[in-house]
């Protein structure tokens, strides 16, 4: 039986902060929560709520471990904005 994707409570404020700095945000849900575009770069972000369960599912761990690009876990609007605006550090 497939588990229904449950959105973290902090996701709307993270999306709002990303859009405020000029990001294009697409909520994809699986295998991670957000696809974000910023200044010709794409980012895969998994949102976790620091007050909630705050753990990755086994399928997410496997995806992150095997994905050839960057995937980041973010827990706050400030952290999400920092991840995309400091993208040069990913290289």
N, C-alpha and C positions, 0 to 999 in steps of 0.2 A: 504494500500500500504506500502510495506517495504521500509524503508529508506536505502540508500546505505551508507555503512561505509566509512567515510572520514578520511584519515590518517592525524594526526597532523604533521606539518612541522618539528618539532624537533625530531620526532621518529627515523629517520635514525641515527642522532648523538647519541641518547640515546642507540640504539642497538649497535653501534660501540663501545661506551665506555664500555658497559656491556661485550661485547666479548673480549675487550682488557684486562679485569681483569680475564678472564677465564670462563665466563658464556656461557651456551648454551641457545640460544634465539629462541623461536618459535613465529612467528607473528600469532595470532589467530583472532584478530579483534573483535570478539563478544564472550562472553559478556564483556571482557576487551581486551586490545590491545596485551599484551605480556604474554607468559608463559616462565619463566626464571628458569633455573636450575643452582645451584651453591653449590658446596661442600655438596652434598646429600640433599639439601633443594630445594623446589619448591616455586616459587613466582608468584603471579598474579599481574601484573602491568597495570594500566590504565595510558596512556600518555595524558597529557593535555599541550597545548601550552600557556604559560603565556601571550603571546601577542595576542592570539586569543580569541575565545569564552570562553574557560577555565571553562566550566560548565559541570557537569554530566547530561546525559539524565535521565529521570525518570526510564527507564528500568535498567540503570547502578546503580542508587541509590538503587533500589530494590534488585538487585543482590548482591551488596556490603553489604547491611543490613541483608540479609538472608543467605549469604554464611557462612558455619561453619568454614572456614579457613580464612587466612589473605589475604586481597586485599589492595594494596596501590596505591595511585595516585601520579605520579611523573611528574615534570615539567622541569627537566634539567638532563643532563648526570651525574653531580655530585650527585644530589639527588638520582637518580636511583642506582648508584654504592654504595652509602652510605646505601640504603635500603637493598641491598643483602649482602654486606660485614659485616654489623652489625646485621645479622640475629638473633644472640643470644638474642637481645633485644626484639624480637617478642614473646618470650616464656613467 
